[in-house]
Amino acid sequence: MTARTKLLTTPPYAVEQSLKRLGADLRTARLRRNLTIEDVAGKIGTGLRTVSDAEKGKPSTTVAVYTAILWALDLLSQLDEVARPENDAEGQSLALAKERGRARARTELSNDF
């Protein structure tokens, strides 16, 4: 039996809710495309249970499965937009705060006094 991390057994509430929302959104997208779980599982090369677990938002489902389902539903470009560094306003602000301020220009001292 593999060891389970605390993240998989009791994830933070916000993470758990986000996974459930993602799973529900994936299910809605699949149904809107009139695809069955079998269709999606076959396209990404996994079993029915794996797709079902992803649609339930189970934390033990790998990010590769979620990404593959997004690909199968032709939604992968939306994930690419979320992960772009230029869309990370908070990260940009933190990076700017860490940058050194402009240093004063060095002036050469004259020996003529």
C-alpha positions as CSV (number, residue, x, y, z in Angstrom):
1,M,0.0,0.0,0.0
2,T,1.3,3.4,-0.9
3,A,1.7,6.1,1.8
4,R,-0.8,8.9,1.6
5,T,0.2,12.4,2.3
6,K,-1.9,14.7,4.4
7,L,-2.7,16.8,1.3
8,L,-4.4,13.8,-0.2
9,T,-6.3,12.8,2.9
10,T,-7.2,16.2,4.3
11,P,-6.4,19.0,1.8
12,P,-6.9,22.6,2.8
13,Y,-10.6,23.6,2.5
14,A,-9.9,26.1,-0.4
15,V,-8.0,23.4,-2.3
16,E,-10.8,20.9,-1.8
17,Q,-13.4,23.3,-2.9
18,S,-11.4,24.3,-6.0
19,L,-10.9,20.6,-7.0
20,K,-14.6,19.9,-6.6
21,R,-15.5,23.0,-8.7
22,L,-13.0,22.0,-11.4
23,G,-14.4,18.4,-11.4
24,A,-17.9,19.7,-11.8
25,D,-16.9,22.1,-14.5
26,L,-15.1,19.2,-16.4
27,R,-18.3,17.1,-16.1
28,T,-20.4,20.0,-17.4
29,A,-18.1,20.5,-20.3
30,R,-18.1,16.8,-21.2
31,L,-21.9,16.6,-21.1
32,R,-22.3,19.8,-23.2
33,R,-20.1,18.0,-25.9
34,N,-22.3,14.9,-25.7
35,L,-19.3,12.8,-24.6
36,T,-19.5,9.8,-22.3
37,I,-17.0,9.0,-19.6
38,E,-15.9,6.1,-21.8
39,D,-15.2,8.6,-24.7
40,V,-13.0,10.8,-22.6
41,A,-11.2,7.9,-20.9
42,G,-10.5,6.3,-24.3
43,K,-9.2,9.5,-25.7
44,I,-6.8,10.2,-22.9
45,G,-5.9,6.5,-22.3
46,T,-7.1,5.9,-18.8
47,G,-9.9,4.0,-17.1
48,L,-13.4,5.1,-16.5
49,R,-12.8,5.4,-12.7
50,T,-9.9,7.8,-13.3
51,V,-12.2,10.2,-15.3
52,S,-15.0,9.7,-12.7
53,D,-12.6,10.5,-9.9
54,A,-11.4,13.7,-11.6
55,E,-15.0,14.8,-12.1
56,K,-15.6,14.3,-8.4
57,G,-12.6,16.5,-7.7
58,K,-10.7,13.8,-5.8
59,P,-7.3,15.2,-4.6
60,S,-5.6,11.9,-5.4
61,T,-6.2,12.4,-9.1
62,T,-3.0,13.6,-10.7
63,V,-2.6,16.9,-12.4
64,A,-1.8,15.0,-15.6
65,V,-5.3,13.5,-15.6
66,Y,-6.9,16.9,-15.1
67,T,-4.7,18.4,-17.9
68,A,-5.5,15.5,-20.2
69,I,-9.2,15.9,-19.7
70,L,-8.9,19.6,-20.5
71,W,-7.1,18.6,-23.7
72,A,-9.7,16.0,-24.6
73,L,-12.4,18.7,-24.2
74,D,-10.4,21.2,-26.1
75,L,-10.0,23.5,-23.1
76,L,-6.3,23.3,-22.5
77,S,-5.7,26.8,-23.9
78,Q,-7.6,28.2,-20.9
79,L,-5.2,26.5,-18.5
80,D,-2.3,28.0,-20.5
81,E,-3.7,31.5,-20.0
82,V,-4.0,31.1,-16.2
83,A,-0.5,29.9,-15.8
84,R,1.2,32.8,-17.7
85,P,3.6,34.9,-15.6
86,E,2.3,38.1,-17.1
87,N,-1.2,37.3,-15.7
88,D,0.2,37.0,-12.2
89,A,-0.3,40.6,-10.9
90,E,0.6,39.7,-7.3
91,G,3.8,37.9,-8.3
92,Q,4.8,40.9,-10.4
93,S,4.2,43.3,-7.5
94,L,6.3,41.1,-5.2
95,A,9.1,40.9,-7.8
96,L,9.1,44.7,-8.2
97,A,9.3,45.2,-4.5
98,K,12.4,43.0,-4.3
99,E,14.3,44.7,-7.1
100,R,17.0,47.0,-6.0
101,G,16.4,50.7,-6.5
102,R,18.5,52.7,-8.9
103,A,22.0,53.2,-7.6
104,R,23.5,56.6,-7.7
105,A,25.8,57.2,-10.5
106,R,29.4,57.1,-9.5
107,T,31.2,60.4,-9.8
108,E,34.9,60.5,-10.2
109,L,36.7,62.5,-7.6
110,S,39.0,65.1,-9.0
111,N,42.6,65.5,-7.7
112,D,42.5,69.2,-8.5
113,F,41.8,70.9,-5.3
